[in-house]
Amino acid sequence: MAKKTSIASIKIDETGSPSRLIDSKIKELGGWRGEMLARVRNIIRQAVPDVVEEWKWRGVPVWEHTGIICTGETYKAVVKMTFAKGASLDDPSGLFNSSLDGNTRRAIDIHEGDKVDEKALKALVRAAVALNVSAKKKPK
């Protein structure tokens, strides 16, 4: 009989990949939070087809391309997308609604029933990738 474990306790080498861990987290969450995390993940993958999925900080999905783009944290009342360099990104659609006071990160809190502007989110994800790429090209 298989032993039931929580996602936070699963190690990457037990499941094979961070993508599988994210799959498992979505399934374990279920409900609107699982659906929203899956939707956000799909939008990110559409925006950046060669995005790299990681599993960090004991259970946080992370999407990277030449550096961290954003994380996909889940809480009881919110799915939070935290953009690592969000304070440096233009946000003409006003998606950022959380962590607005810091000098580095910005976040989008998505509550149950919220609509996601897919076009604006894809543009924001692509802008984060462009910022990562441009920062990488600068000589040290």
Z-matrix of the N, CA and C atoms (Angstrom, degrees):
N
C 1 1.446
C 2 1.524 1 108.64
N 3 1.335 2 117.63 1 132.07
C 4 1.457 3 122.64 2 -178.65
C 5 1.524 4 110.46 3 -71.97
N 6 1.305 5 114.05 4 138.21
C 7 1.460 6 120.51 5 178.16
C 8 1.527 7 108.75 6 -82.00
N 9 1.318 8 117.15 7 130.16
C 10 1.451 9 121.47 8 179.17
C 11 1.525 10 108.82 9 -82.66
N 12 1.347 11 115.64 10 128.65
C 13 1.456 12 120.93 11 178.04
C 14 1.513 13 109.33 12 -128.07
N 15 1.298 14 116.01 13 155.21
C 16 1.459 15 118.74 14 176.14
C 17 1.519 16 108.66 15 -82.25
N 18 1.317 17 116.07 16 157.01
C 19 1.456 18 121.96 17 -179.49
C 20 1.523 19 110.69 18 -57.58
N 21 1.307 20 118.49 19 -40.28
C 22 1.466 21 121.51 20 -177.07
C 23 1.519 22 111.93 21 -61.34
N 24 1.317 23 117.92 22 -24.72
C 25 1.456 24 119.80 23 -176.66
C 26 1.530 25 113.08 24 -95.18
N 27 1.309 26 118.39 25 -5.54
C 28 1.462 27 121.06 26 -178.78
C 29 1.526 28 109.61 27 -81.17
N 30 1.307 29 116.24 28 133.26
C 31 1.460 30 121.41 29 177.41
C 32 1.524 31 108.15 30 -94.03
N 33 1.327 32 115.86 31 150.61
C 34 1.457 33 121.11 32 -177.98
C 35 1.525 34 111.12 33 -56.14
N 36 1.331 35 118.17 34 -40.63
C 37 1.464 36 119.32 35 -176.66
C 38 1.528 37 112.39 36 -67.85
N 39 1.325 38 118.63 37 -15.94
C 40 1.461 39 121.12 38 177.94
C 41 1.525 40 112.03 39 -82.59
N 42 1.316 41 117.87 40 -23.12
C 43 1.456 42 120.29 41 -176.30
C 44 1.516 43 113.09 42 -113.71
N 45 1.316 44 118.03 43 -15.93
C 46 1.444 45 120.57 44 176.33
C 47 1.508 46 116.13 45 102.85
N 48 1.314 47 118.77 46 -32.96
C 49 1.455 48 117.73 47 -177.69
C 50 1.524 49 111.71 48 -165.17
N 51 1.330 50 115.32 49 156.02
C 52 1.460 51 118.87 50 174.65
C 53 1.538 52 112.04 51 -60.59
N 54 1.335 53 117.02 52 -35.71
C 55 1.468 54 119.81 53 179.49
C 56 1.524 55 111.62 54 -60.69
N 57 1.333 56 116.42 55 -38.69
C 58 1.469 57 119.36 56 177.16
C 59 1.525 58 111.16 57 -67.11
N 60 1.330 59 115.98 58 -37.10
C 61 1.466 60 119.04 59 177.01
C 62 1.520 61 111.03 60 -63.20
N 63 1.322 62 116.42 61 -39.72
C 64 1.468 63 120.13 62 177.55
C 65 1.526 64 109.63 63 -66.04
N 66 1.337 65 117.01 64 -41.82
C 67 1.471 66 120.63 65 175.26
C 68 1.529 67 109.92 66 -55.14
N 69 1.329 68 115.67 67 -46.99
C 70 1.464 69 120.78 68 -178.12
C 71 1.527 70 111.72 69 -64.71
N 72 1.320 71 116.11 70 -39.84
C 73 1.467 72 119.86 71 179.46
C 74 1.524 73 110.65 72 -63.14
N 75 1.328 74 116.58 73 -43.95
C 76 1.468 75 121.19 74 178.52
C 77 1.524 76 109.89 75 -59.38
N 78 1.320 77 115.79 76 -45.36
C 79 1.472 78 120.48 77 -179.65
C 80 1.526 79 110.85 78 -64.99
N 81 1.342 80 116.64 79 -44.21
C 82 1.463 81 120.58 80 -179.19
C 83 1.524 82 111.66 81 -64.31
N 84 1.332 83 117.05 82 -39.93
C 85 1.468 84 120.55 83 179.97
C 86 1.524 85 111.05 84 -63.83
N 87 1.330 86 115.28 85 -47.03
C 88 1.462 87 119.77 86 -176.82
C 89 1.522 88 110.90 87 57.54
N 90 1.317 89 116.80 88 -166.29
C 91 1.459 90 121.94 89 175.87
C 92 1.520 91 113.85 90 50.48
N 93 1.309 92 114.83 91 -159.07
C 94 1.465 93 120.29 92 -175.39
C 95 1.524 94 112.19 93 -66.75
N 96 1.343 95 117.71 94 -32.59
C 97 1.472 96 119.60 95 -178.87
C 98 1.527 97 110.78 96 -68.77
N 99 1.321 98 117.53 97 -42.35
C 100 1.455 99 120.73 98 176.59
C 101 1.520 100 111.41 99 -63.72
N 102 1.325 101 115.95 100 -43.21
C 103 1.468 102 120.57 101 178.69
C 104 1.524 103 110.72 102 -62.59
N 105 1.343 104 117.14 103 -42.26
C 106 1.459 105 120.35 104 -178.08
C 107 1.524 106 111.36 105 -69.59
N 108 1.333 107 117.51 106 -41.50
C 109 1.457 108 119.57 107 177.55
C 110 1.527 109 110.03 108 -62.32
N 111 1.312 110 117.59 109 -40.51
C 112 1.468 111 121.46 110 177.32
C 113 1.526 112 110.73 111 -64.03
N 114 1.323 113 116.31 112 -40.37
C 115 1.467 114 120.32 113 -179.63
C 116 1.526 115 111.14 114 -66.35
N 117 1.330 116 116.25 115 -45.58
C 118 1.461 117 121.14 116 178.44
C 119 1.529 118 109.87 117 -60.48
N 120 1.302 119 116.22 118 -44.24
C 121 1.462 120 121.34 119 178.65
C 122 1.523 121 110.33 120 -58.82
N 123 1.310 122 117.15 121 -44.77
C 124 1.456 123 121.87 122 179.52
C 125 1.530 124 111.38 123 -62.53
N 126 1.319 125 117.06 124 -41.34
C 127 1.471 126 121.32 125 178.65
C 128 1.530 127 109.91 126 -62.99
N 129 1.331 128 116.37 127 -43.92
C 130 1.464 129 120.24 128 178.88
C 131 1.521 130 110.08 129 -61.71
N 132 1.318 131 117.42 130 -44.68
C 133 1.470 132 121.35 131 -179.76
C 134 1.528 133 111.80 132 -64.53
N 135 1.330 134 117.26 133 -34.44
C 136 1.463 135 120.13 134 176.47
C 137 1.524 136 110.86 135 -69.38
N 138 1.325 137 116.10 136 -40.19
C 139 1.463 138 120.72 137 -178.39
C 140 1.524 139 111.86 138 -68.86
N 141 1.340 140 115.81 139 -37.73
C 142 1.465 141 121.36 140 -176.60
C 143 1.535 142 107.39 141 -135.23
N 144 1.325 143 117.11 142 86.12
C 145 1.466 144 119.92 143 -175.01
C 146 1.534 145 114.94 144 -56.93
N 147 1.332 146 118.42 145 -26.94
C 148 1.465 147 119.78 146 -179.71
C 149 1.534 148 112.21 147 -100.77
N 150 1.325 149 116.17 148 26.10
C 151 1.463 150 121.20 149 177.53
C 152 1.533 151 109.68 150 -61.53
N 153 1.323 152 115.60 151 147.86
C 154 1.463 153 121.46 152 177.35
C 155 1.524 154 107.99 153 -105.92
N 156 1.318 155 115.92 154 128.30
C 157 1.458 156 120.66 155 177.36
C 158 1.526 157 109.31 156 -94.63
N 159 1.316 158 115.43 157 134.49
C 160 1.455 159 121.68 158 178.42
C 161 1.524 160 109.21 159 -127.66
N 162 1.315 161 116.36 160 167.04
C 163 1.467 162 124.25 161 179.85
C 164 1.523 163 105.39 162 -131.57
N 165 1.326 164 117.21 163 107.39
C 166 1.461 165 119.92 164 -173.65
C 167 1.526 166 111.24 165 -128.80
N 168 1.299 167 113.55 166 169.25
C 169 1.466 168 121.73 167 172.75
C 170 1.525 169 113.01 168 51.27
N 171 1.331 170 114.95 169 45.75
C 172 1.468 171 121.70 170 176.45
C 173 1.523 172 114.13 171 57.44
N 174 1.300 173 116.11 172 43.46
C 175 1.453 174 118.13 173 170.30
C 176 1.513 175 117.22 174 122.43
N 177 1.332 176 118.35 175 26.71
C 178 1.465 177 120.44 176 179.50
C 179 1.527 178 109.07 177 -113.57
N 180 1.338 179 116.90 178 120.75
C 181 1.459 180 119.57 179 173.12
C 182 1.536 181 109.77 180 -64.75
N 183 1.334 182 115.66 181 136.06
C 184 1.453 183 122.01 182 -179.39
C 185 1.522 184 107.88 183 -133.26
N 186 1.330 185 115.67 184 135.76
C 187 1.456 186 120.91 185 176.85
C 188 1.517 187 108.13 186 -112.37
N 189 1.359 188 115.36 187 130.54
C 190 1.446 189 121.26 188 -174.53
C 191 1.523 190 111.72 189 -130.19
N 192 1.301 191 114.51 190 149.65
C 193 1.457 192 123.26 191 169.51
C 194 1.520 193 105.53 192 -158.84
N 195 1.333 194 116.49 193 105.06
C 196 1.462 195 122.31 194 -174.87
C 197 1.532 196 109.71 195 57.35
N 198 1.310 197 116.34 196 37.02
C 199 1.460 198 123.18 197 -176.94
C 200 1.521 199 109.53 198 125.13
N 201 1.308 200 115.97 199 172.71
C 202 1.466 201 120.16 200 -178.77
C 203 1.520 202 110.57 201 -70.82
N 204 1.329 203 115.36 202 131.86
C 205 1.462 204 121.88 203 172.25
C 206 1.523 205 107.04 204 -89.32
N 207 1.332 206 114.98 205 -61.61
C 208 1.465 207 119.78 206 -178.29
C 209 1.517 208 110.98 207 -161.07
N 210 1.321 209 114.56 208 168.32
C 211 1.459 210 121.86 209 174.96
C 212 1.527 211 108.01 210 -112.41
N 213 1.320 212 115.74 211 164.48
C 214 1.455 213 121.95 212 177.01
C 215 1.517 214 109.93 213 -126.81
N 216 1.309 215 116.42 214 81.73
C 217 1.461 216 121.24 215 -177.66
C 218 1.532 217 109.87 216 -86.52
N 219 1.313 218 115.92 217 148.59
C 220 1.463 219 119.70 218 177.84
C 221 1.521 220 109.47 219 -126.10
N 222 1.306 221 114.55 220 132.76
C 223 1.452 222 122.93 221 177.94
C 224 1.521 223 107.71 222 -126.45
N 225 1.306 224 117.07 223 176.46
C 226 1.462 225 121.03 224 -176.17
C 227 1.529 226 112.33 225 -58.03
N 228 1.325 227 116.41 226 -41.98
C 229 1.460 228 119.66 227 -173.87
C 230 1.528 229 114.11 228 -113.38
N 231 1.348 230 117.56 229 5.66
C 232 1.457 231 118.08 230 -174.28
C 233 1.530 232 111.03 231 -156.13
N 234 1.329 233 114.61 232 147.43
C 235 1.460 234 122.18 233 165.27
C 236 1.523 235 103.75 234 -106.19
N 237 1.324 236 116.12 235 122.60
C 238 1.466 237 121.96 236 -173.29
C 239 1.519 238 110.00 237 -113.04
N 240 1.318 239 115.34 238 125.33
C 241 1.458 240 122.02 239 171.61
C 242 1.519 241 107.00 240 -102.61
N 243 1.315 242 116.70 241 112.75
C 244 1.462 243 120.52 242 179.03
C 245 1.517 244 108.83 243 -105.10
N 246 1.324 245 115.94 244 120.41
C 247 1.454 246 122.34 245 179.75
C 248 1.524 247 108.77 246 -91.71
N 249 1.327 248 116.23 247 121.78
C 250 1.463 249 122.33 248 -172.94
C 251 1.522 250 112.87 249 -57.13
N 252 1.315 251 117.35 250 -37.71
C 253 1.472 252 121.79 251 -179.36
C 254 1.528 253 110.27 252 -119.81
N 255 1.305 254 116.02 253 33.68
C 256 1.460 255 121.36 254 -174.54
C 257 1.514 256 115.36 255 -58.39
N 258 1.327 257 117.85 256 -32.18
C 259 1.464 258 120.51 257 -179.12
C 260 1.525 259 111.58 258 -66.16
N 261 1.323 260 116.75 259 -18.70
C 262 1.467 261 121.30 260 179.51
C 263 1.525 262 112.63 261 -95.47
N 264 1.312 263 117.36 262 1.88
C 265 1.468 264 121.38 263 -177.52
C 266 1.525 265 111.19 264 -101.40
N 267 1.324 266 115.76 265 142.06
C 268 1.460 267 120.13 266 169.91
C 269 1.516 268 107.49 267 -73.83
N 270 1.311 269 116.12 268 140.01
C 271 1.473 270 121.88 269 -179.75
C 272 1.521 271 108.57 270 -131.80
N 273 1.347 272 116.99 271 68.84
C 274 1.466 273 119.93 272 -175.02
C 275 1.528 274 114.06 273 -62.41
N 276 1.330 275 117.81 274 -23.70
C 277 1.461 276 120.70 275 179.94
C 278 1.523 277 112.72 276 -89.53
N 279 1.316 278 117.29 277 -5.36
C 280 1.460 279 120.90 278 178.00
C 281 1.521 280 113.64 279 68.65
N 282 1.319 281 117.04 280 38.55
C 283 1.464 282 120.44 281 179.63
C 284 1.528 283 112.00 282 -71.59
N 285 1.326 284 117.25 283 -36.58
C 286 1.459 285 119.83 284 -179.06
C 287 1.524 286 110.04 285 -65.93
N 288 1.322 287 115.50 286 125.63
C 289 1.472 288 120.37 287 -179.05
C 290 1.526 289 112.12 288 -136.85
N 291 1.335 290 116.34 289 11.73
C 292 1.458 291 120.59 290 -177.29
C 293 1.532 292 109.44 291 -150.97
N 294 1.328 293 116.14 292 155.86
C 295 1.470 294 121.82 293 -179.30
C 296 1.523 295 110.71 294 56.14
N 297 1.306 296 116.02 295 44.18
C 298 1.462 297 120.89 296 -173.62
C 299 1.528 298 113.80 297 -85.88
N 300 1.320 299 118.02 298 -10.26
C 301 1.457 300 120.87 299 -175.10
C 302 1.517 301 114.81 300 -91.96
N 303 1.314 302 117.65 301 -15.59
C 304 1.463 303 120.32 302 -176.36
C 305 1.519 304 112.87 303 -77.12
N 306 1.317 305 115.40 304 168.72
C 307 1.460 306 121.34 305 -179.54
C 308 1.517 307 113.52 306 -92.86
N 309 1.322 308 116.85 307 -7.43
C 310 1.463 309 119.37 308 -174.13
C 311 1.526 310 112.58 309 -123.87
N 312 1.319 311 116.81 310 -63.62
C 313 1.469 312 121.31 311 -173.18
C 314 1.533 313 112.06 312 -87.89
N 315 1.331 314 113.34 313 157.60
C 316 1.459 315 122.60 314 168.84
C 317 1.523 316 106.40 315 -141.93
N 318 1.318 317 116.77 316 153.66
C 319 1.463 318 119.39 317 -177.37
C 320 1.516 319 111.50 318 -135.64
N 321 1.318 320 113.22 319 160.77
C 322 1.464 321 122.48 320 173.49
C 323 1.520 322 106.00 321 -120.60
N 324 1.318 323 116.38 322 116.23
C 325 1.462 324 121.70 323 174.67
C 326 1.527 325 107.73 324 -93.34
N 327 1.318 326 115.81 325 123.06
C 328 1.459 327 121.42 326 179.43
C 329 1.520 328 107.62 327 -112.43
N 330 1.321 329 115.46 328 118.83
C 331 1.464 330 121.97 329 -179.73
C 332 1.523 331 110.49 330 -98.52
N 333 1.297 332 116.33 331 162.08
C 334 1.458 333 121.26 332 177.86
C 335 1.522 334 109.51 333 -54.14
N 336 1.320 335 116.44 334 130.40
C 337 1.455 336 121.63 335 178.74
C 338 1.522 337 114.52 336 89.80
N 339 1.333 338 117.79 337 -11.35
C 340 1.464 339 120.64 338 178.36
C 341 1.520 340 109.99 339 -66.45
N 342 1.312 341 115.68 340 145.52
C 343 1.459 342 122.27 341 173.60
C 344 1.525 343 108.19 342 -92.65
N 345 1.325 344 117.09 343 140.90
C 346 1.456 345 122.09 344 177.91
C 347 1.522 346 108.61 345 -105.85
N 348 1.327 347 115.84 346 125.22
C 349 1.458 348 121.74 347 176.01
C 350 1.534 349 107.00 348 -79.92
N 351 1.331 350 116.08 349 93.89
C 352 1.461 351 121.08 350 -173.72
C 353 1.523 352 112.51 351 -60.55
N 354 1.323 353 116.74 352 -41.89
C 355 1.462 354 120.33 353 -178.96
C 356 1.529 355 110.31 354 -62.35
N 357 1.315 356 117.53 355 -46.22
C 358 1.464 357 121.59 356 -179.78
C 359 1.529 358 110.95 357 -66.87
N 360 1.343 359 117.29 358 -38.50
C 361 1.456 360 120.29 359 179.97
C 362 1.530 361 110.81 360 -67.35
N 363 1.322 362 117.15 361 -41.11
C 364 1.466 363 120.27 362 176.68
C 365 1.529 364 110.10 363 -60.40
N 366 1.326 365 116.94 364 -42.67
C 367 1.467 366 120.66 365 179.44
C 368 1.529 367 110.80 366 -63.03
N 369 1.315 368 117.08 367 -40.21
C 370 1.463 369 121.26 368 179.42
C 371 1.536 370 110.97 369 -66.42
N 372 1.325 371 116.92 370 -41.96
C 373 1.466 372 121.33 371 177.71
C 374 1.526 373 109.73 372 -62.69
N 375 1.320 374 117.05 373 -44.67
C 376 1.469 375 120.64 374 179.75
C 377 1.531 376 110.77 375 -64.77
N 378 1.326 377 117.01 376 -37.37
C 379 1.470 378 120.47 377 177.25
C 380 1.526 379 110.57 378 -64.63
N 381 1.336 380 117.38 379 -37.53
C 382 1.465 381 121.04 380 177.66
C 383 1.523 382 110.63 381 -64.43
N 384 1.321 383 116.74 382 -40.48
C 385 1.470 384 120.72 383 177.28
C 386 1.524 385 109.70 384 -64.68
N 387 1.330 386 117.31 385 -45.43
C 388 1.472 387 120.76 386 179.69
C 389 1.530 388 111.09 387 -59.72
N 390 1.323 389 116.97 388 -39.13
C 391 1.464 390 121.02 389 177.24
C 392 1.530 391 110.59 390 -64.79
N 393 1.326 392 117.22 391 -43.73
C 394 1.471 393 120.53 392 177.36
C 395 1.526 394 111.08 393 -60.19
N 396 1.322 395 116.62 394 -44.30
C 397 1.467 396 121.10 395 -178.42
C 398 1.530 397 110.08 396 -65.59
N 399 1.319 398 116.99 397 -43.41
C 400 1.470 399 119.32 398 -178.71
C 401 1.520 400 111.41 399 -67.25
N 402 1.315 401 117.86 400 -35.43
C 403 1.464 402 121.21 401 177.96
C 404 1.520 403 110.69 402 -67.95
N 405 1.314 404 117.03 403 -34.86
C 406 1.462 405 122.00 404 -179.55
C 407 1.528 406 110.69 405 -68.68
N 408 1.345 407 117.56 406 -32.88
C 409 1.448 408 122.01 407 -176.86
C 410 1.528 409 113.37 408 -76.48
N 411 1.328 410 117.09 409 -20.54
C 412 1.460 411 120.29 410 -178.87
C 413 1.526 412 109.94 411 -68.72
N 414 1.343 413 115.93 412 134.14
C 415 1.462 414 118.38 413 178.11
C 416 1.522 415 110.85 414 -69.61
N 417 1.336 416 114.56 415 148.13
C 418 1.469 417 119.42 416 -179.01
C 419 1.512 418 110.59 417 -89.38
